[in-house]
């Protein structure tokens, strides 16, 4: 009888341990996450509201002193001043098409290291959330690029601009 009780307790303990193991599984997100079933727009919505992985930078008045924002799959919080130019730099390590999603309506002037302007294409889709307000895409080669934020007719007066970049 004692052996049966011990076996029963042992099985109960194993079941309880399994329940805790699955209940405590890490649901946090990291850069190696897989969103194969999710649209890029839905992923951008997820990242733009999440402060779990966030990079904070201050936009600079000149291209030469631009703060780097080379973080993909993260929300980048760009502090803006209310005066003059607003520059950040973007380091591209893999050539390809990139999408940028914003929480405010801003235009972006993007130039390469030689000062040549790149053409951006606005993302004309309905975003699956209200936190993403605007977006654009463009193709990059490997290198450093500079982004100048320009207010447009729909721009509010934010002190912070949220940006999420995703490679297509």
JOUR-V911668 format. One record per residue. RES is the residue in one small letter. PSI is psi in degrees with one decimal (NA if undefined). Layout:
res: <RES RES>
psi: <PSI PSI>
This chain:
res: <x x x x x x x x x x x x x x x x x x x x x x x x x x x x x x x x x x x x x x x x x x x x x x x x x x x x x x x x x x x x x x x x x x x x x x x x x x x x x x x x x x x x x x x x x x x x x x x x x x x x x x x x x x x x x x x x x x x x x x x x x x x x x x x x x x x x x x x x x x x x x x x x x x x x x x x x x x x x x x x x x x x x x x x x>
psi: <-41.2 -38.9 -38.0 -39.7 -42.9 -41.2 -42.1 -45.7 -40.1 -44.4 -42.0 -42.4 -43.4 -43.3 -43.4 -41.5 -40.7 -40.8 -45.9 -38.2 -43.7 -35.1 -30.6 11.6 139.1 110.6 2.6 159.8 142.0 178.9 -18.8 15.4 161.4 121.7 41.0 -33.7 -4.8 142.9 158.4 -37.8 -42.2 -38.8 -40.8 -41.0 -42.4 -44.9 -33.3 -22.8 -11.5 122.7 5.0 -43.4 104.3 143.2 127.8 129.9 162.4 127.9 146.4 158.6 -18.3 154.5 -38.3 -26.5 18.5 136.9 139.8 141.7 64.7 30.4 110.8 151.3 24.3 156.4 126.0 123.6 112.9 116.1 126.8 146.0 169.8 10.3 135.8 -161.1 152.6 93.5 142.6 160.8 154.9 117.0 124.0 118.7 -16.2 119.8 143.5 -170.5 130.7 146.2 138.1 130.5 137.5 152.9 -2.2 157.4 108.6 149.1 154.0 130.2 117.6 129.2 153.1 -176.8 -24.4 -3.8 6.4 128.5 138.5 144.9 134.1 151.5 120.4 143.5 113.8 78.2 161.6 121.5 145.5 11.9 164.6 -8.1 -25.9 119.9 -33.3 164.0 161.7 162.0 156.6 162.9 137.0 146.1 170.9 134.4 -171.8 135.2 159.2 134.5 123.9 122.6 129.4 125.1 145.6 -174.5 -27.3 -4.0 138.2 -169.3 64.5 151.4 -12.6 136.9 127.2 135.4 139.5 130.7 142.2 140.0 134.2 NA>
